[in-house]
Amino acid sequence: LVVGSKSPARARGIEVELTAAPTRGLTLGANLGYTDFKYTGTLNWEVLITSGLCTAEFGASLSGTPTSLAALSACEVAQTPNFRQTLLPKITSSLWAQWESEPLFGDDARLSIRLDAQIKSSMRIDGNPDAPLPLPGWDKLEEVPSTMILNGRIALSDIKLGPVNTTFALWGRNLTNDRHIQFTG
């Protein structure tokens, strides 16, 4: 996205992570990230053509003539303010808790339980809110609402089966059955 020596975008952010072990066998964790992203300059024609803000003939007819270069430059300057950052939530977070038992059955076997949640604020999927969407019904895909995905795992580890030391585990992803569309692939 760099045009000349000045970058057309600025991103600032912060991330904080915390892990705590309040009691024996219990570990808690949290993570919070914040990103502030803004376009500050002119985007190049490839980005604008991909998002439908400049027409593809600009890219195909770059003969280098002053007229075609002037038209391309005018499109870049005029259309950059309409472009929106996609696939970048302002806030991302995760929370998790894990418990592990003392040894069971008189040997080293242990039971562990883990729950984690991944949380994201809303994010844009459509980089050009001014262009018509390609298919009817895609208006729901301009922005993904805030989401939370809950995952879990239960495991019995360090089980001795003869000469083999093994783990049996049961895990699930998206336990709350969140069905928000994330990408338009």
N, C-alpha and C positions, 0 to 999 in steps of 0.2 A: 503494500500500500504506500510505499514511499515515493514521493514525487520530488525530484530535485534533492536538495539537502534537508528540506524541512518535512518532518513526518506529518501526515494529515490526520493523525489520531493521537489521543492522550489517554492513558489508563493509569488510574491510581487505585490503590486498595490496601487492605490490611487483613491479616489472618491471625487468629488467636486459637491456641489449642491448650486444653487442660486435661490432665489425667490424674486421678486420685484413687487411692486404695484405703478406704475408710475402715475396713475390717479385714481380717484374714480371709483370703479366698475371694473377695469382692473387689473388682476394679471398675471404675466409672470413667467415662471419657466424653469430651465435648469439643467441638471444633466449630468456629464461626468465621466465615470469609465475607468480605464486602469489596465490590469492585465498582468504581465510578469511571465509565468510559465515555469519551466524547470525540466526535470528529472535529478537528480544528482547521483542516485545510481541504484541498481539492483531492478527490479520489481519482485514480487513473481509470481510463476508459474500459479496461477489462472487467473491473469490479462493477462499473455502472451498466455495462452490456449484460453481464450475468444476472443482475438484479432487474433488468428490463427498463432501466432509466435512460440509457442511450441505445439507439438501435444498432443491430449487428452490422449493418452496412458500413458503419464507421470503422469497425475493426477489420472488415474484409477489404475495404478499399483504401487502406493506408498507403497510398502511392507516394506520399511525401510531398504532394503538391501543396503550395501555400493555401489553396482553397480548402482542401480536405483537412489539413492540419488546423486551420482556423475554425472549421465547423466542429471538429473533434474537441478542440479546446473550449469552445463555447458550450458544448454539451456538458463537458466536465464541470465547468464553473456553475452552470445553471442547475444541474441535477444533483450535485453533491449534497446540498442541504436537505434533499428529500430522502436520502438513503438512511436507513436505520440499522444499528448494530443487531445482529441476530445471534441466537444460541448462547447468550451470555446473561445469566441471571445476576442481578445486583447482589443477592445474598445467597450463600450456600452454607449449609450447616450439617453436622452429623452429631448424633448422640448415641452412646452405647453403654451397655452394662454387661459384665461377664462375671459369673460366679463359678468357682471350682471347688469341689469338695476335698476333704482330707482323703487319704487312701481308704479304699473300700475293700471288703472281703479279706482283710489281713495281708494284702499285698499292695502293689503300686497302682492298681486300677483307680481311676478318678472319674467322677461325673462332672461335666461342665455344661453350663447353659449360657448362651449369649443372645442378646437382642440388640439390634442397631436400627436407627432411623436415619435416613438421608433426606434432607429438606432443601428445597430450592424455591426461591421466589419466582414469580412469573418471568417469562422471557419471550422475546419476539422470534418468530420463525420466518416471517415475511420481511425482507429487507426493504421493500418498496410498497408502502401503503397506498400509493397513488395509482399503481398499475392494476389492471383487472387480474383477478385470480384465474389460473388456468382451467379449473374445473368447478362446476357448481357444487356448493357445499363446502368448499375449501375455506370459506370465511372463518370457520372454527379453528383454522390452522394459522391464523395471523399471529396469535399469541398463545403460548401454553400457560395455563394458570399455575399458581403455586402448587407444588406437589410434595408429598411425603411418602416415602417408600419404607416399609417396615420389613426387616429380615430377622430370621431366628435360626439358631442351631443348638441342638442337644447332642452331646457326645459322651461316650464311655471310652476312655483312653487308657493306654498302658495295660491292656489285657494280655495276659500270657496264655498263648495257645501252643503248648509244647515249646519248641525252640523259637517261636515267632511272637513278637510283641506287636499288637495291632490296636486299631481304634475303630469303633462302630459309631457312626454319626447319622443324624437325621437333620436336614436343614430345609428351610423354605425361604423363598425370595418373594417380595411383594405380598406379604401375608394379608394386607388390607385390600388387595385386589384393585389397586389404583389403575384406572384405564385411560388416563390422559395421554393423548398423542404427543410424542416427544419430537419426532422428526417427520419430514414430508418425503423421505427417500423414495 
